[in-house]
Amino acid sequence: MYLVKMITNTQGQHSQTISRFDTDTLAKVNYHSQLATLHNASDILYAVVEILDEYGKELNGYREIVDHRPAPEPTEE
């Protein structure tokens, strides 16, 4: 299993990492741990975290987007 993280920080810098885990359980534990960190990080603007199998297919239910971008201002009509 592979844990894939794609992150954009508040400075506009991008990073990507792929970590390999021998078991589904280890990948899932790290997935949830990384999401907790990203949801609480003040310097993260946007991130995608997912688990892929050995064929590059997304593990069902293990893809989440962390989005701290400000909501667009409503427009007047």
NORUR-V732272 format. One record per backbone hydrogen bond with DSSP energy under -1.0 kcal/mol. NH is the residue of the N-H (numbers start at 1). CO is the residue of the C=O. E is the energy in kcal/mol with one decimal. If there is no record, write none. Layout:
NH;CO;E  NH;CO;E
This chain:
2;52;-2.8  3;19;-3.0  4;50;-3.1  5;17;-2.6  6;48;-2.4  7;15;-3.0  8;46;-3.1  9;13;-2.5  10;43;-2.2  12;9;-2.0  15;7;-2.2  17;5;-2.3  19;3;-2.4  21;1;-3.0  27;23;-1.8  28;24;-2.7  29;25;-2.4  30;26;-2.2  31;27;-2.2  32;28;-2.3  33;29;-2.1  34;30;-2.7  35;31;-2.2  36;32;-2.1  37;33;-2.0  38;34;-2.7  39;35;-2.8  40;36;-1.2  45;8;-2.2  46;8;-2.1  47;66;-2.3  48;6;-2.4  49;64;-2.5  50;4;-2.2  51;62;-2.1  52;2;-2.8  53;57;-2.8  56;53;-2.0  59;51;-3.0  62;59;-2.3  64;49;-2.7  66;47;-2.9  68;45;-3.0
